[in-house]
Amino acid sequence: MRRDDPAGLILVVEDNRNLSEMMGEYLETRGFGVDYAGDGHDGYRLAVDNSYDVIVLDLMLPRMDGIEVCRRLRNEAKKSTPVLMLTARDTLQDKVVGLDAGADDYLVKPFAIQELEARLRALIRRDRRQVSAEVLKVDDLILDTASLRVTRGGKEIQLSPIGLRLLTILMRESPRVVTRRDIEREIWGDGLPDSDTLRSHLYNLRKAIDRPFQKPLLHTVQTAGYRIADLDTVPVA
């Protein structure tokens, strides 16, 4: 497979044939190329063997569920392809579990097909955006924006694509506080997610870069926003 479709090449992993056909037919009329898989096993194989712009991944799948597919893509196959997870369950815990497995965004069924398209385009724009190569450093946390390698204390840290984007935004502005609205617009543009999405990504980012270490670097500033800073050298105010 080649990523030469003007809008992007999408893999839809969904066992509901009517829904997958509806998504595919609509997306193809909008300029996307679409591949299909009806279960998690086949979806994982296609995702590993080919290069997609976004994977639309149902949570509940036969043979291998969406959480396991996503985990294996990130941890075993080392694939950073953006993943939009579909779920019929609209609870914070379900969203946290999906994002923790490596998903970048989620959409709750039933959904408007136009919202699916908007989410896909936002993920593709973010993933294709070119950034100047630089090395960002806060205390012992280092992000190489060219290789997208993150380390802290010499230990390599794995993040999802949106986790990397979030870290880049906060480290570039460090020690300045970045508002929630500015972060959301930088990552998702005008297709703003619900209030749980950013909170879930921040939870996962904090777990990755702070919890294994003694000194926290990611800080919530009440009513203001978020920042990454070494508070031993930067005033708390």
C-alpha positions in Angstrom: 0.0 0.0 0.0 1.2 3.5 -0.7 0.3 6.7 1.1 -0.4 8.6 -2.1 -4.1 9.2 -1.8 -4.7 13.0 -1.8 -6.7 13.0 1.5 -5.0 10.0 3.1 -5.0 6.2 3.3 -7.3 4.9 6.1 -7.5 1.4 7.6 -11.0 0.7 9.0 -11.0 -2.2 11.5 -14.7 -2.8 12.2 -16.7 -6.1 12.4 -20.0 -4.4 11.7 -20.1 -4.7 7.9 -22.8 -2.2 7.4 -21.0 0.4 9.4 -17.6 -0.3 7.8 -19.1 -0.1 4.3 -20.9 3.1 5.1 -17.7 4.7 6.4 -15.7 3.4 3.5 -18.1 4.6 0.8 -18.4 8.1 2.4 -14.6 8.5 2.9 -13.9 7.4 -0.7 -16.2 10.1 -2.0 -14.2 12.5 0.1 -10.9 11.6 -1.5 -9.6 9.0 0.9 -8.3 5.6 0.1 -9.7 2.9 2.4 -8.7 -0.6 3.4 -10.9 -2.9 5.6 -10.5 -5.6 8.2 -13.4 -7.4 9.9 -11.5 -8.6 13.0 -8.6 -7.6 15.2 -6.2 -10.2 13.9 -6.5 -9.2 10.3 -6.5 -5.5 11.3 -3.2 -5.9 13.1 -1.6 -7.7 10.2 -2.6 -5.1 7.7 -1.5 -2.3 10.0 1.9 -3.8 10.5 2.4 -4.7 6.8 1.3 -1.4 5.3 1.7 2.3 5.8 -1.6 4.2 6.7 -2.3 7.7 7.6 -4.9 6.8 10.3 -6.3 3.5 11.7 -10.0 3.6 12.6 -10.2 0.9 15.2 -13.3 -0.5 16.9 -13.0 -1.4 20.6 -15.0 -4.6 20.5 -13.6 -7.0 17.8 -13.5 -10.7 17.3 -10.2 -12.6 17.6 -8.3 -9.6 19.1 -10.0 -6.6 20.7 -9.1 -3.0 19.8 -7.2 -2.4 23.0 -4.9 -5.4 22.4 -4.4 -4.4 18.7 -3.4 -0.9 19.7 -1.1 -2.1 22.5 0.7 -4.5 20.1 1.0 -1.9 17.4 2.7 0.5 19.8 4.8 -2.0 21.9 5.6 -4.8 19.6 5.4 -3.4 16.0 6.6 0.1 17.1 4.0 1.6 14.8 3.3 5.3 15.5 0.3 5.5 13.0 -2.5 7.7 14.6 -5.3 5.5 15.9 -8.9 6.7 16.2 -10.8 4.3 18.4 -14.5 3.7 18.0 -16.4 2.7 21.2 -20.0 2.3 22.2 -19.1 3.1 25.8 -18.9 6.7 26.9 -17.2 6.5 30.2 -14.0 8.2 31.3 -12.4 4.9 32.4 -13.0 3.3 28.9 -11.5 6.4 27.3 -8.5 6.3 29.6 -7.9 2.6 28.9 -8.0 3.2 25.1 -5.7 6.2 25.3 -3.4 4.4 27.6 -3.1 1.6 25.1 -1.9 4.1 22.5 -5.0 5.5 20.9 -4.8 9.1 19.8 -8.5 10.0 19.7 -11.9 8.3 20.2 -15.4 8.6 18.8 -18.5 7.3 20.6 -21.1 5.4 18.6 -23.4 6.4 17.1 -21.5 9.3 15.5 -22.1 11.7 12.6 -20.0 10.6 9.6 -18.9 14.3 9.1 -17.4 14.3 12.6 -15.4 11.1 11.7 -14.1 12.9 8.6 -13.1 16.0 10.7 -11.3 13.9 13.3 -9.4 12.0 10.6 -8.3 15.2 8.8 -7.2 16.7 12.1 -5.1 13.6 12.9 -3.6 13.6 9.4 -2.7 17.3 9.5 -1.0 16.9 12.9 0.9 13.8 11.8 2.1 15.3 8.6 3.1 18.7 10.0 6.8 19.4 9.6 8.6 20.7 12.7 12.0 22.2 12.8 14.6 19.8 14.2 15.6 20.8 17.7 16.5 19.2 21.0 14.3 20.4 23.9 15.5 19.9 27.5 13.9 20.5 30.9 16.0 19.2 33.8 16.8 15.6 32.8 13.8 15.3 30.3 15.0 15.5 26.7 13.0 15.5 23.5 14.7 15.3 20.1 12.0 16.6 17.7 13.9 15.2 14.7 14.0 11.6 15.8 11.0 12.0 18.2 13.1 10.2 20.9 12.2 11.0 24.5 14.4 10.2 27.4 14.5 11.1 31.1 17.5 10.3 33.2 18.9 8.4 30.2 15.8 6.1 30.1 13.9 6.0 26.8 10.2 6.8 27.1 7.5 5.7 24.6 4.6 8.0 23.9 1.7 8.0 21.5 1.7 10.5 18.6 -0.6 12.9 20.5 1.5 12.4 23.6 4.5 13.5 21.7 2.7 16.5 20.3 1.5 17.5 23.7 5.0 17.1 25.2 6.5 19.2 22.3 4.0 22.0 22.9 4.7 22.1 26.7 8.5 21.8 26.4 8.8 24.5 23.7 6.9 26.9 26.0 8.6 25.8 29.2 8.5 27.2 31.8 5.5 29.2 30.6 2.0 28.1 31.4 0.0 26.9 28.4 -3.8 27.2 28.6 -6.1 24.3 28.0 -7.7 26.0 25.0 -4.3 26.8 23.4 -3.3 23.1 23.7 -6.5 21.8 22.3 -6.5 24.1 19.3 -2.8 23.4 18.6 -3.5 19.6 18.5 -7.1 19.3 17.2 -7.7 22.6 15.4 -11.3 23.6 15.3 -12.5 20.0 15.8 -12.2 20.3 19.6 -12.7 17.1 21.6 -14.8 16.7 24.7 -13.3 17.6 28.1 -12.1 14.1 28.9 -9.7 13.8 25.9 -7.0 16.2 26.9 -7.3 15.2 30.5 -6.7 11.5 29.6 -3.7 12.4 27.4 -2.2 14.5 30.2 -2.8 11.6 32.6 -0.9 9.3 30.3 1.9 11.8 29.7 2.3 12.4 33.5 2.5 8.7 34.1 5.2 8.3 31.4 7.5 11.2 32.3 6.9 11.7 36.0 5.8 8.7 37.9 8.9 6.6 37.5 11.0 9.6 38.8 11.3 11.4 42.1 10.9 15.0 40.7 7.6 15.9 38.9 8.0 18.1 35.9 4.4 18.3 34.5 2.4 20.7 36.6 -1.3 21.7 36.6 -1.8 25.4 37.4 -5.3 25.8 38.6 -7.6 28.0 36.4 -4.6 28.7 34.2 -3.4 25.6 32.4 -0.4 23.3 32.3 3.4 23.6 32.2 6.5 21.5 32.2 9.2 23.0 34.5 11.7 22.3 37.1 10.2 24.1 40.1 13.6 24.0 41.9 14.8 26.6 39.4 11.6 28.3 38.4 9.3 30.3 40.7 6.0 28.6 41.4 3.9 31.7 40.7 
